[in-house]
């Protein structure tokens, strides 16, 4: 009997018990669809995280006040100072593209067109190099404007759209924050969302001294941002920054009252979480596949019992035990592959739905689909082998006498 003939016989046998066959491969359908859908979601999440990390800057290093607990939470806040930033700039500057002090506040910004709640970020001219920002129109503020607390600002695209909806280039316009009037001297290009989901374009940037002395009323620094010249320098730069600040704050290793971390480290945490979730998905899917495989073994054992006389008749007219074993093993594999096809189809449909619902890119790896089919075939062979072997070992005479 040819392979195609054997497959036709297998399909006919399964069609005779369509209801049982459908229920039998349900575990495989669930397992395969879960793997396809959740791996696609994980790949889409990784792609989204990569895009957001690129928008923030993978070379970025963050220096924050306070101790970092094991949970990752920053405690025991000890303010950073502009002198700390100056020390880092002087002693580690060869590895860095710039050092920017940052302070933030939330305010409602007002123009002659509208009001809009936004984040006010006070910083220094180095911020442009550190974040590698593109200015669409106008310019960035200067160190001289920082020294004299100049009432000037740059705005992001979200702020521009909300406060100046009919003006694509509002350079020269005025924005009011509380009682402070600021002149717009620049408009930044689109930066997108950060890894936490915050809108990086809903910000107004002012000289840090303007924010500290004319808006916030305090001179603390919330964070110092810097960026290495290449990713290969990240570890060295972080060690040097830690050493400089440790000397300035007169603290011993392990007792630092500041935290130095990189965006790359944060990305690696996100990747670790995703990889862990993928492993959990694989474990859950494996359980479903085992359940489906047990179902295949069960229905094949029942089929061997019900078709005992048929097996005896086939052996009597010349079929060998190998032919019988191959036929029943093929039926198990076909049943498993039908479950695999249904599972892949359901998984792809679920992937599309998740991508539309969450807004992540749809990424379905052909390799994952190929592995899914290979796994289902392996499940069919593994769990179908014992029933097929049992059928092949039947005695033809005893099988013909079976009622």
ABEGO torsion letter per residue (X at the ends): XBAAAAAAAAAAAAAABAAAAAAAAAAAAAAAAAAAAAAAAAAAAAAAAAAAAAAAEAABBBBBBEBBBAAGBBBGBBBBBAAAAAAAAAAAAAABAEBBBBBBBBBBBBBAABBBBBBBBBBBAAAAAAAGBBBABEBBBBAAAAAAGBBBBBBBAAAAAAABAABABABGBBBBBEABBBBBABBBBBAEBBAAGBBAABBBBBBAAAAAAAAAGBABBABBBBBBABAAAAAAAAAAAAAAAAAAAGBBBGABABBBBBAAAAAAAAAAAAAAAAAAAAAAAAAAAAAAAAAAAAAAAAAAAAAAAAAAAAAAAGBBAAAAAAAAAAAAAAAAAAAAAAAAAAAAAAAAAAAAAAGBBBBBBAAAAAAAAAAAAAAAAAAAAAAAAAAAABBAAAAAABX
